[in-house]
Amino acid sequence: MAGLSRHLLCAVPQLVDPNFVRSVVLIIDHSEKGAFGLVINHRLPTTIAEFADAVTLRWEGPADQGLRLGGPVEPVRAFLLHDQSQWDPLAEDVAPGAFLTASLEGVRRVSDNRFGGAGRNYLVFLGYAGWGPGQLESEMAQGSWLAVPLREPASDAPGVPVPWLFDTAPEVMWHDALTTMGIDPARLIGASVGSGRAPQA
């Protein structure tokens, strides 16, 4: 199987694990060693402002912007997906125009303890999804997930552009991502699927 980095994985309707029902997972890294990703469409009741206050950062974005549950593994660990290449020199290049900061020290180094200002896009996640060697490949073969590529904004290729990650309401992400591939979610029919659950180790 080709690497699934820079893809979204949409859970099929028959995947009933509560961690992944109707999930859209941004795959950050996928290799023979396993896979790491973030569920991007599951809201948490806590706002980013509340989170920032708890970790002594100043949030300058909308007061009601919420955190998202990135997955069931390490649910107290924070990840920041953003579009500012100069913001954190150690950020991982997820896709053109999208960067992942996995350390709050990265925020503090370059942001003077503040983030979320106008003209910048951020998503903040707690936890992540992880798969051991061969596990994601097995789940894909069982039909648990449908892959949707991230594409360049000017491209006509199937998939979603990076700004879609920041601009789309989480409630419609699953449906929208599938329809960009010509898939009608209402017509998806069952197959034998795996659990889809990331290992907790």
Buried (B, 14 or more C-beta within 10 A) or exposed (E): EEEBBBBBBBBBBBBEBEBBEBBBBBBBBBEEEBBBBBBBBBEBEBBBBEBBEEEEBBBBBEEEBBBBBBBBBBEEBBBBBBBBEEBBEEBBEBBEBBBBBBBBEBBBBBBEEEBBEEEBBBBBBBBBBBBEEBBBBEBBEBBBBBBBBBBEEEEEEEBBBBEBBBEBEBEEBBBBBBEBBEBEBEEBEEEEBBBBBBEEE
